[in-house]
């Protein structure tokens, strides 16, 4: 990745006439799309912050635009579409990384995995292991609700729901109070309590689920448990592909609570992420329950464990989109017995293995396109706020302006239509800044 020296943001900060008496939001990625988020926020005080810098793990991955030099980056949570490109920043600019301690702890696993995958798949990444080491040394962790200074601004983090350690960012500038939601969920999930609104002038809100509402979470969990029991009672194994950071742990807690008699094997990167969660119990909802669910599950740590898992009842493992990882190894063995089933628990991106399973009933296994005759089903165990929750949250923050991001154009339109008229809504696109004047009431 190279930086264009003629990029407007590389000029002297004071001379940028567009930000005199205004706050400017420049999306480098993740504006009218889900994933690869990065947004520069700056105002006439010469303070500049980059919020998130991730890559979308599609095939090939989608990257944000190169960031101009930036001293301070605030990272909302340890999902790859929010932090995946951060080592490039520390390698290029030696930036400080602000976030919660749990986000910092989990980032190492996420970056190592991203590096490994791009190496195997042959995708350019723009950063290497040395940059990653620098990134790990650049973390400045903050507690929730504790103010810290960046330039002329005061900032603090609030719980965002979504996954443990995920933060919303409150920024107090001399002119405006800004709230950046990151990915949020206002509902309680098995492992984290929901986000609460924060009063602000400018609300930057994610809109992944604009125009769509979730089924009640409890009903969806019951449907999931019922199907697991059905598969096991006919002598099959339920394969549950689940993301390493969030969904896998939610699934474990649901199963531990509802089906304690089953033999549940837990494999993949999620087991390492969970150990970090347990070391940071202040971020977990009922941390003792997580600990018991984790100890109850049979953690897979080698080949012989994997073979044992093939005699169990349920296998919870990465990758959540059937794009690699142990899930593919298991699927290759489980596909021969039609008593087995696949229970998808998350979004399946275009081009992913999970999407191919749904649309073509075929999956690429070790380079070969293989027919998968197994039964599959999808469960909405999302950790994002849905349409109605986003509208309620936005109204309760009482902003004068809302900037929508992390949403496709259709989702943004739906949200805009539902927001009370007195609030100005800005739908964003990458690389065309939103400028909010300070003197406007
Ligand atoms: Zn996320």
Boltz pocket constraint, residues with backbone or C-beta under 6 A from the ligand:
constraints:
  - pocket:
      binder: B
      contacts: [[A, 77], [A, 79], [A, 162], [A, 183]]
      max_distance: 6.0
